Amino acid sequence: MDEEYGIPFLASTPSQSNQAVLDAWSPVHGLVGVVSGVWGINPWLFLVLAVSYEWWEHLKEYPKGNAFFGTGESEWRANLVMDVGLNCAGYAIGAWLRARNIPTSEIGPEPGPFGT
C-alpha cells in the first residue's frame, strides 16, 4: 500500500478491484493492447477507444460499482490511468511484433479500413 496516498498498489481481493492501481482486470487491458497492435489498428483510434471505454466504465460504475465486474464502488483514478497505460504499453508491444514481421496471419485478421 502506498502510505502517502492510501492507495493499494495491488488488489488482493476481488472486492478491491478498481480500488488499487493494479487489479485482476489489468492483464486483460494489456492483452487487448497487444492484440490491437498486432492487428494493426490505427493507434489514434485505439487510444480514443481505450479512453472512451474507461470513461464509460467509470460513469457506469459511479457511485456504487457494478455487479458484472463485482465492484463495490466506481473506479479510482489511479486504476483508470493504469488501465489506459497498460492498453498503450500492450499496443506498443503488439505494434513492435507486427513491425518485426512476426507471422500474424494465424493470430488475427488483416488490417481493416482503420488499420495502418
C-alpha positions in Angstrom: 0.0 0.0 0.0 1.2 3.5 -0.8 1.2 5.0 2.7 1.4 8.6 1.4 -1.9 8.4 -0.5 -3.6 5.3 1.0 -3.9 3.6 -2.4 -3.1 -0.1 -2.6 -0.8 -0.9 -5.5 -2.2 -4.4 -6.0 -5.7 -5.5 -5.3 -5.6 -8.6 -3.0 -9.3 -9.4 -3.1 -12.0 -9.2 -5.8 -13.8 -6.5 -3.7 -10.7 -4.3 -4.1 -11.0 -4.4 -7.9 -10.9 -0.8 -9.1 -9.6 0.5 -5.8 -6.0 -0.4 -6.4 -3.5 0.6 -9.1 -3.5 -2.9 -10.5 -6.3 -5.4 -10.2 -7.4 -8.7 -11.8 -8.5 -6.9 -14.9 -5.1 -5.3 -15.5 -3.7 -8.2 -17.6 -6.8 -8.0 -19.8 -6.1 -4.4 -20.6 -2.5 -5.2 -21.6 -3.6 -8.1 -23.7 -6.2 -6.0 -25.6 -3.4 -3.6 -26.4 -1.1 -6.4 -27.7 -3.8 -7.9 -29.9 -4.8 -4.4 -31.2 -1.2 -3.6 -32.1 -0.6 -7.0 -33.8 -3.8 -6.5 -35.8 -2.6 -3.0 -36.9 -5.5 -1.0 -35.6 -4.8 2.7 -36.1 -3.0 3.9 -32.9 -5.1 7.1 -32.5 -8.3 5.2 -33.0 -7.1 2.7 -30.4 -6.3 5.5 -27.9 -9.7 7.1 -28.4 -11.4 3.8 -27.9 -9.4 2.9 -24.8 -10.0 6.3 -23.1 -13.7 6.2 -24.1 -14.1 2.8 -22.6 -12.6 3.8 -19.3 -14.8 6.9 -19.2 -17.9 4.8 -19.9 -16.9 2.3 -17.3 -16.4 5.0 -14.7 -19.7 6.5 -15.4 -21.5 3.2 -15.4 -20.0 2.2 -12.0 -20.5 5.6 -10.4 -21.1 5.7 -7.4 -22.0 2.2 -6.3 -19.9 -0.1 -8.6 -21.0 -2.7 -11.0 -22.4 -6.2 -10.3 -21.0 -7.7 -13.6 -17.4 -6.7 -12.6 -18.0 -7.4 -8.9 -17.0 -3.9 -7.8 -18.4 -2.1 -4.8 -17.7 1.4 -5.9 -16.6 3.3 -9.0 -13.1 3.1 -10.5 -10.3 5.1 -8.8 -8.4 7.5 -11.0 -5.1 5.6 -10.3 -6.7 2.4 -11.7 -8.2 4.2 -14.6 -4.9 5.8 -15.6 -3.1 2.4 -15.2 -5.7 0.7 -17.4 -5.1 3.1 -20.2 -1.3 2.9 -19.7 -1.4 -0.9 -19.9 -3.6 -0.6 -23.1 -0.9 1.6 -24.6 2.0 -0.5 -23.4 0.4 -3.6 -24.8 -0.3 -1.8 -28.1 3.3 -0.8 -28.3 4.4 -4.4 -27.8 1.9 -5.6 -30.4 3.0 -3.0 -32.9 6.6 -3.9 -32.3 5.8 -7.6 -33.0 4.0 -6.6 -36.2 6.9 -4.4 -37.4 9.3 -7.3 -36.9 7.3 -9.3 -39.4 6.5 -11.9 -36.9 3.8 -14.0 -38.7 0.4 -12.7 -37.6 -1.9 -14.4 -40.1 -2.7 -17.1 -37.6 -3.2 -14.5 -34.8 -5.7 -12.2 -36.4 -7.2 -10.6 -39.5 -5.5 -8.3 -41.9 -6.0 -4.6 -41.1 -9.3 -3.2 -42.0 -10.2 0.3 -43.2 -9.0 1.8 -39.9 -5.7 -0.1 -39.9 -2.3 1.2 -40.7 
